[in-house]
Amino acid sequence: MKTTKKNYSRRKLVAGIAIFASVALIGSGFAAFVISANQSQSVEGNIEIGKVEEQSVSITNVALSESKIQFEPKAEDATGRVRYDGTNKEILSTTLSFTFNHSDMVESIHVGLEVPEGIKNAATATANYITLPAAVNGVDIALTGDKSGATISDVTDTTNTKTVSYTIAFGWGSAFNGKNPGEYYDTDDAGKAVDDAAMKSTLTAFHDLLATEGTMKVNLSVKLN
């Protein structure tokens, strides 16, 4: 069936369009911080990417630059009370990329991130272990105007087709003064003043929240002009 401007306008009455890229991260993939170089607790996670195409606008080539997020010490942190165990290192961000066609009819693309309750709880005002990406509250990437930090490029030799690159980034919360705990407990004046028992209690509570089963999903929906 031929797609017309009227067809597109009618679809605007629907809350978004049924175009989704689902990115699932196994919740148990979040590893505990190591308390010493010889105490490591970790469970590997993986990512699966699926997509559903709408007949008029298709999202393809969906990918992530990193297959998992890890709240771990930095790879260069080899000393101190909390350190890199040689296996699991800090990975707080991943870049989502995808391609879509009929860009002349697209006003914006909405990126929404669903996270497990444990991740949400780790970012509450009470816990403040981590900060959440903007996409948790939904981000609209406009093709013109505010691109919300995304990069949009034309696909060479292909009419009305574009690629999008958008980084989803977590951060460290005020409980660790905005720093990786490996830095906070070993280099920050406030962190160094925390005794070993209190430090271990905090990191254990943090890990217990992140170890809650669940998945992360990135949902993409298109708004037509």
C-alpha positions, -999 to +999 in steps of 0.1 A: +000+000+000+013+034-009+023+055+021+010+091+020+013+122+042-022+115+054-013+081+065+016+095+085-006+122+101-032+097+112-005+077+130+003+108+151-029+102+170-013+070+184+010+074+214+042+069+195+047+042+168+053+005+174+090+007+167+111-007+196+146-017+201+148-038+233+181-041+250+181-065+280+208-067+306+207-094+332+204-078+365+228-102+382+255-090+358+264-063+383+294-074+403+303-065+438+331-042+446+362-061+458+372-052+493+407-065+487+426-078+458+418-114+469+381-111+474+361-109+442+324-115+437+310-113+402+285-128+378+287-121+341+258-104+323+251-103+286+230-082+263+204-092+237+191-068+211+158-073+194+138-050+171+103-047+156+099-029+123+069-008+113+061-009+075+067+027+068+096+036+091+122+009+100+149+010+127+178-013+119+214-019+128+207-014+165+238-019+186+255-010+218+292-001+222+294-020+256+275-052+263+272-045+301+274-019+328+297-025+357+299-005+389+335-016+397+368+000+405+387+016+376+411-006+357+440+017+367+431+014+404+457-012+416+461-001+453+442+008+484+412-007+502+390-009+472+408-019+440+406-035+406+406-073+408+421-077+373+388-089+359+359-065+365+364-028+358+342+003+358+319+006+328+293+032+334+282+041+298+272+025+266+265+041+232+234+031+214+234+034+177+208+026+150+197+035+115+162+046+104+146+055+070+120+080+059+138+106+079+119+134+060+088+123+078+103+120+113+102+148+138+120+131+167+130+098+182+122+091+218+147+071+239+133+056+271+154+035+295+137+010+318+157-002+348+151-027+376+139-015+410+173-023+425+189+002+402+163+028+409+167+023+447+205+027+444+199+062+430+173+074+455+179+104+477+183+080+506+209+058+490+226+081+465+251+054+454+247+061+417+230+086+393+208+075+365+209+084+328+186+111+315+169+084+294+153+069+325+129+099+324+128+098+286+148+118+261+135+132+228+162+134+200+149+159+175+162+158+139+164+196+140+170+217+171+177+200+205+193+166+198+198+159+235+235+152+230+229+127+202+248+126+169+227+123+137+243+116+104+231+110+068+237+075+054+259+080+023+242+072-010+209+064+007+180+088+004+162+098+036+181+074+058+201+085+089+221+070+117+219+080+153+245+077+181+234+083+217+253+077+249+236+063+279+257+071+310+253+063+347+274+081+373+285+079+410+262+095+436+268+117+466+273+087+489+307+085+473+311+123+467+305+117+430+336+095+427+343+058+420+343+042+455+378+030+448+388+067+446+365+078+473+377+055+501+413+057+492+419+093+480+390+115+492+395+130+527+359+121+537+362+086+523+396+079+540+380+088+573+355+059+570+367+028+588+369-006+572+337-019+588+315+010+577+330+009+542+323-028+539+288-023+552+281+004+526+295-015+497+276-046+507+243-027+509+251-012+475+259-046+459+227-061+474+206-035+456+223-041+423+221-078+426+183-077+424+171-097+394+157-077+365+165-064+331+173-031+315+155-021+283+160+007+259+128+015+240+128+036+208+097+052+194+093+076+165+072+108+164+062+118+129+060+154+117 
